[in-house]
């Protein structure tokens, strides 16, 4: 029996990214990946930081982090609460 050494490409996953803008910069957490905390001066920098944080969480001990690509973040919230927090889906 022969096994393929290639990794299966996972299906895209919808993530809940909680973005805040404070003191002229953005920071965010991801509900599905507790412990991922990212910052950036703009939404593109924040997105790159989130991709890196998620990749590090997905990597096994001693493994190379996988490539993670997030859709662009938009300044319009999908949902808001009474706090200054914006929830992006």
C-alpha positions, -999 to +999 in steps of 0.1 A: +000+000+000+014+034-010+006+066+008+008+101-006+032+124+012+012+154+001-010+172+027-046+175+019-057+211+013-083+220+039-116+235+029-119+273+036-131+280+071-152+309+082-135+327+112-148+352+136-122+380+139-127+406+166-110+438+155-105+469+177-090+503+168-073+520+197-045+545+199-041+548+161-036+511+156-056+479+151-055+447+172-075+415+168-083+381+182-098+351+165-126+332+183-117+298+167-080+301+177-077+312+213-043+327+220-040+343+185-035+380+191-024+403+163-017+440+158-011+463+129-010+499+119-035+493+091-059+465+081-034+449+057-007+447+083-032+433+108-043+407+083-007+396+077-001+394+115-033+373+119-022+349+091+012+344+109-005+339+143-030+313+129-002+295+110+019+292+142-011+277+161-018+252+133+018+240+132+027+209+152+057+209+175+088+211+153+067+215+121+070+243+096+039+266+099+015+261+070+005+288+046-026+307+058-044+332+036-072+353+050-097+373+029-091+411+031-105+427+062-130+455+056-137+485+078-174+478+077-185+456+106-207+426+099-221+428+135-216+452+163-223+453+200-226+481+225-188+480+229-162+496+205-155+460+192-162+451+156-169+415+146-157+405+111-169+372+096 
